[in-house]
Amino acid sequence: ERKIVHDAVAAAGLKSESEGDEPNRYVVVVP
């Protein structure tokens, strides 16, 4: 699921990172 979010964020011209530890990782959009 995070991969889909990362791809959508990248398509919008923004940068994202994953943070946290499994199974509670989450996506952060970087300004």
mmCIF file of the N, C-alpha and C atoms, coordinates in Angstrom:
data_MODEL
# 
_entry.id   MODEL 
# 
loop_
_atom_site.group_PDB 
_atom_site.id 
_atom_site.type_symbol 
_atom_site.label_atom_id 
_atom_site.label_alt_id 
_atom_site.label_comp_id 
_atom_site.label_asym_id 
_atom_site.label_entity_id 
_atom_site.label_seq_id 
_atom_site.pdbx_PDB_ins_code 
_atom_site.Cartn_x 
_atom_site.Cartn_y 
_atom_site.Cartn_z 
_atom_site.occupancy 
_atom_site.B_iso_or_equiv 
_atom_site.pdbx_formal_charge 
_atom_site.auth_seq_id 
_atom_site.auth_comp_id 
_atom_site.auth_asym_id 
_atom_site.auth_atom_id 
_atom_site.pdbx_PDB_model_num 
ATOM 1  N N  . GLU A 1 1  ? 0.819 -1.191 0.000  1.00 0.00 ? 1  GLU A N  1 
ATOM 2  C CA . GLU A 1 1  ? 0.000 0.000  0.000  1.00 0.00 ? 1  GLU A CA 1 
ATOM 3  C C  . GLU A 1 1  ? 0.865 1.258  0.000  1.00 0.00 ? 1  GLU A C  1 
ATOM 4  N N  . ARG A 1 2  ? 1.969 1.246  0.751  1.00 0.00 ? 2  ARG A N  1 
ATOM 5  C CA . ARG A 1 2  ? 2.823 2.442  0.776  1.00 0.00 ? 2  ARG A CA 1 
ATOM 6  C C  . ARG A 1 2  ? 3.410 2.714  -0.596 1.00 0.00 ? 2  ARG A C  1 
ATOM 7  N N  . LYS A 1 3  ? 3.721 1.665  -1.346 1.00 0.00 ? 3  LYS A N  1 
ATOM 8  C CA . LYS A 1 3  ? 4.293 1.844  -2.691 1.00 0.00 ? 3  LYS A CA 1 
ATOM 9  C C  . LYS A 1 3  ? 3.339 2.634  -3.572 1.00 0.00 ? 3  LYS A C  1 
ATOM 10 N N  . ILE A 1 4  ? 2.058 2.347  -3.479 1.00 0.00 ? 4  ILE A N  1 
ATOM 11 C CA . ILE A 1 4  ? 1.057 3.070  -4.268 1.00 0.00 ? 4  ILE A CA 1 
ATOM 12 C C  . ILE A 1 4  ? 1.046 4.539  -3.877 1.00 0.00 ? 4  ILE A C  1 
ATOM 13 N N  . VAL A 1 5  ? 1.110 4.809  -2.573 1.00 0.00 ? 5  VAL A N  1 
ATOM 14 C CA . VAL A 1 5  ? 1.118 6.201  -2.105 1.00 0.00 ? 5  VAL A CA 1 
ATOM 15 C C  . VAL A 1 5  ? 2.385 6.904  -2.570 1.00 0.00 ? 5  VAL A C  1 
ATOM 16 N N  . HIS A 1 6  ? 3.549 6.241  -2.450 1.00 0.00 ? 6  HIS A N  1 
ATOM 17 C CA . HIS A 1 6  ? 4.805 6.840  -2.911 1.00 0.00 ? 6  HIS A CA 1 
ATOM 18 C C  . HIS A 1 6  ? 4.720 7.179  -4.398 1.00 0.00 ? 6  HIS A C  1 
ATOM 19 N N  . ASP A 1 7  ? 4.171 6.275  -5.199 1.00 0.00 ? 7  ASP A N  1 
ATOM 20 C CA . ASP A 1 7  ? 4.050 6.510  -6.640 1.00 0.00 ? 7  ASP A CA 1 
ATOM 21 C C  . ASP A 1 7  ? 3.128 7.687  -6.928 1.00 0.00 ? 7  ASP A C  1 
ATOM 22 N N  . ALA A 1 8  ? 2.013 7.795  -6.204 1.00 0.00 ? 8  ALA A N  1 
ATOM 23 C CA . ALA A 1 8  ? 1.071 8.898  -6.414 1.00 0.00 ? 8  ALA A CA 1 
ATOM 24 C C  . ALA A 1 8  ? 1.711 10.225 -6.018 1.00 0.00 ? 8  ALA A C  1 
ATOM 25 N N  . VAL A 1 9  ? 2.449 10.231 -4.925 1.00 0.00 ? 9  VAL A N  1 
ATOM 26 C CA . VAL A 1 9  ? 3.124 11.453 -4.478 1.00 0.00 ? 9  VAL A CA 1 
ATOM 27 C C  . VAL A 1 9  ? 4.178 11.867 -5.507 1.00 0.00 ? 9  VAL A C  1 
ATOM 28 N N  . ALA A 1 10 ? 4.939 10.903 -6.013 1.00 0.00 ? 10 ALA A N  1 
ATOM 29 C CA . ALA A 1 10 ? 5.963 11.198 -7.016 1.00 0.00 ? 10 ALA A CA 1 
ATOM 30 C C  . ALA A 1 10 ? 5.333 11.733 -8.296 1.00 0.00 ? 10 ALA A C  1 
ATOM 31 N N  . ALA A 1 11 ? 4.190 11.196 -8.685 1.00 0.00 ? 11 ALA A N  1 
ATOM 32 C CA . ALA A 1 11 ? 3.502 11.658 -9.892 1.00 0.00 ? 11 ALA A CA 1 
ATOM 33 C C  . ALA A 1 11 ? 3.047 13.104 -9.739 1.00 0.00 ? 11 ALA A C  1 
ATOM 34 N N  . ALA A 1 12 ? 2.809 13.528 -8.499 1.00 0.00 ? 12 ALA A N  1 
ATOM 35 C CA . ALA A 1 12 ? 2.402 14.908 -8.236 1.00 0.00 ? 12 ALA A CA 1 
ATOM 36 C C  . ALA A 1 12 ? 3.615 15.834 -8.132 1.00 0.00 ? 12 ALA A C  1 
ATOM 37 N N  . GLY A 1 13 ? 4.814 15.271 -8.308 1.00 0.00 ? 13 GLY A N  1 
ATOM 38 C CA . GLY A 1 13 ? 6.027 16.075 -8.278 1.00 0.00 ? 13 GLY A CA 1 
ATOM 39 C C  . GLY A 1 13 ? 6.563 16.331 -6.881 1.00 0.00 ? 13 GLY A C  1 
ATOM 40 N N  . LEU A 1 14 ? 6.139 15.532 -5.916 1.00 0.00 ? 14 LEU A N  1 
ATOM 41 C CA . LEU A 1 14 ? 6.590 15.694 -4.538 1.00 0.00 ? 14 LEU A CA 1 
ATOM 42 C C  . LEU A 1 14 ? 7.466 14.520 -4.133 1.00 0.00 ? 14 LEU A C  1 
ATOM 43 N N  . LYS A 1 15 ? 8.059 14.617 -2.954 1.00 0.00 ? 15 LYS A N  1 
ATOM 44 C CA . LYS A 1 15 ? 8.925 13.553 -2.441 1.00 0.00 ? 15 LYS A CA 1 
ATOM 45 C C  . LYS A 1 15 ? 8.294 12.972 -1.186 1.00 0.00 ? 15 LYS A C  1 
ATOM 46 N N  . SER A 1 16 ? 8.466 11.672 -1.007 1.00 0.00 ? 16 SER A N  1 
ATOM 47 C CA . SER A 1 16 ? 7.924 11.020 0.185  1.00 0.00 ? 16 SER A CA 1 
ATOM 48 C C  . SER A 1 16 ? 8.951 10.048 0.744  1.00 0.00 ? 16 SER A C  1 
ATOM 49 N N  . GLU A 1 17 ? 8.793 9.745  2.025  1.00 0.00 ? 17 GLU A N  1 
ATOM 50 C CA . GLU A 1 17 ? 9.659 8.788  2.699  1.00 0.00 ? 17 GLU A CA 1 
ATOM 51 C C  . GLU A 1 17 ? 8.797 7.885  3.562  1.00 0.00 ? 17 GLU A C  1 
ATOM 52 N N  . SER A 1 18 ? 9.283 6.676  3.817  1.00 0.00 ? 18 SER A N  1 
ATOM 53 C CA . SER A 1 18 ? 8.620 5.785  4.770  1.00 0.00 ? 18 SER A CA 1 
ATOM 54 C C  . SER A 1 18 ? 9.336 5.899  6.102  1.00 0.00 ? 18 SER A C  1 
ATOM 55 N N  . GLU A 1 19 ? 8.569 5.944  7.175  1.00 0.00 ? 19 GLU A N  1 
ATOM 56 C CA . GLU A 1 19 ? 9.142 6.001  8.515  1.00 0.00 ? 19 GLU A CA 1 
ATOM 57 C C  . GLU A 1 19 ? 8.439 5.001  9.408  1.00 0.00 ? 19 GLU A C  1 
ATOM 58 N N  . GLY A 1 20 ? 9.036 4.737  10.554 1.00 0.00 ? 20 GLY A N  1 
ATOM 59 C CA . GLY A 1 20 ? 8.445 3.807  11.507 1.00 0.00 ? 20 GLY A CA 1 
ATOM 60 C C  . GLY A 1 20 ? 8.946 2.396  11.284 1.00 0.00 ? 20 GLY A C  1 
ATOM 61 N N  . ASP A 1 21 ? 8.450 1.488  12.099 1.00 0.00 ? 21 ASP A N  1 
ATOM 62 C CA . ASP A 1 21 ? 8.842 0.083  12.044 1.00 0.00 ? 21 ASP A CA 1 
ATOM 63 C C  . ASP A 1 21 ? 7.639 -0.770 11.691 1.00 0.00 ? 21 ASP A C  1 
ATOM 64 N N  . GLU A 1 22 ? 7.890 -1.844 10.930 1.00 0.00 ? 22 GLU A N  1 
ATOM 65 C CA . GLU A 1 22 ? 6.813 -2.778 10.597 1.00 0.00 ? 22 GLU A CA 1 
ATOM 66 C C  . GLU A 1 22 ? 6.206 -3.319 11.878 1.00 0.00 ? 22 GLU A C  1 
ATOM 67 N N  . PRO A 1 23 ? 4.927 -3.546 11.962 1.00 0.00 ? 23 PRO A N  1 
ATOM 68 C CA . PRO A 1 23 ? 3.946 -3.352 10.883 1.00 0.00 ? 23 PRO A CA 1 
ATOM 69 C C  . PRO A 1 23 ? 3.320 -1.960 10.889 1.00 0.00 ? 23 PRO A C  1 
ATOM 70 N N  . ASN A 1 24 ? 3.975 -1.005 11.539 1.00 0.00 ? 24 ASN A N  1 
ATOM 71 C CA . ASN A 1 24 ? 3.387 0.329  11.682 1.00 0.00 ? 24 ASN A CA 1 
ATOM 72 C C  . ASN A 1 24 ? 4.135 1.396  10.886 1.00 0.00 ? 24 ASN A C  1 
ATOM 73 N N  . ARG A 1 25 ? 4.631 1.026  9.702  1.00 0.00 ? 25 ARG A N  1 
ATOM 74 C CA . ARG A 1 25 ? 5.307 2.021  8.863  1.00 0.00 ? 25 ARG A CA 1 
ATOM 75 C C  . ARG A 1 25 ? 4.274 2.937  8.237  1.00 0.00 ? 25 ARG A C  1 
ATOM 76 N N  . TYR A 1 26 ? 4.714 4.157  7.933  1.00 0.00 ? 26 TYR A N  1 
ATOM 77 C CA . TYR A 1 26 ? 3.795 5.132  7.359  1.00 0.00 ? 26 TYR A CA 1 
ATOM 78 C C  . TYR A 1 26 ? 4.562 6.033  6.403  1.00 0.00 ? 26 TYR A C  1 
ATOM 79 N N  . VAL A 1 27 ? 3.832 6.726  5.542  1.00 0.00 ? 27 VAL A N  1 
ATOM 80 C CA . VAL A 1 27 ? 4.415 7.597  4.527  1.00 0.00 ? 27 VAL A CA 1 
ATOM 81 C C  . VAL A 1 27 ? 4.410 9.028  5.037  1.00 0.00 ? 27 VAL A C  1 
ATOM 82 N N  . VAL A 1 28 ? 5.540 9.715  4.832  1.00 0.00 ? 28 VAL A N  1 
ATOM 83 C CA . VAL A 1 28 ? 5.652 11.129 5.169  1.00 0.00 ? 28 VAL A CA 1 
ATOM 84 C C  . VAL A 1 28 ? 5.952 11.867 3.874  1.00 0.00 ? 28 VAL A C  1 
ATOM 85 N N  . VAL A 1 29 ? 5.158 12.899 3.558  1.00 0.00 ? 29 VAL A N  1 
ATOM 86 C CA . VAL A 1 29 ? 5.414 13.733 2.383  1.00 0.00 ? 29 VAL A CA 1 
ATOM 87 C C  . VAL A 1 29 ? 6.381 14.827 2.814  1.00 0.00 ? 29 VAL A C  1 
ATOM 88 N N  . VAL A 1 30 ? 7.504 14.932 2.099  1.00 0.00 ? 30 VAL A N  1 
ATOM 89 C CA . VAL A 1 30 ? 8.556 15.888 2.439  1.00 0.00 ? 30 VAL A CA 1 
ATOM 90 C C  . VAL A 1 30 ? 8.328 17.170 1.645  1.00 0.00 ? 30 VAL A C  1 
ATOM 91 N N  . PRO A 1 31 ? 8.382 18.325 2.334  1.00 0.00 ? 31 PRO A N  1 
ATOM 92 C CA . PRO A 1 31 ? 8.177 19.600 1.610  1.00 0.00 ? 31 PRO A CA 1 
ATOM 93 C C  . PRO A 1 31 ? 9.311 19.898 0.635  1.00 0.00 ? 31 PRO A C  1 
# 
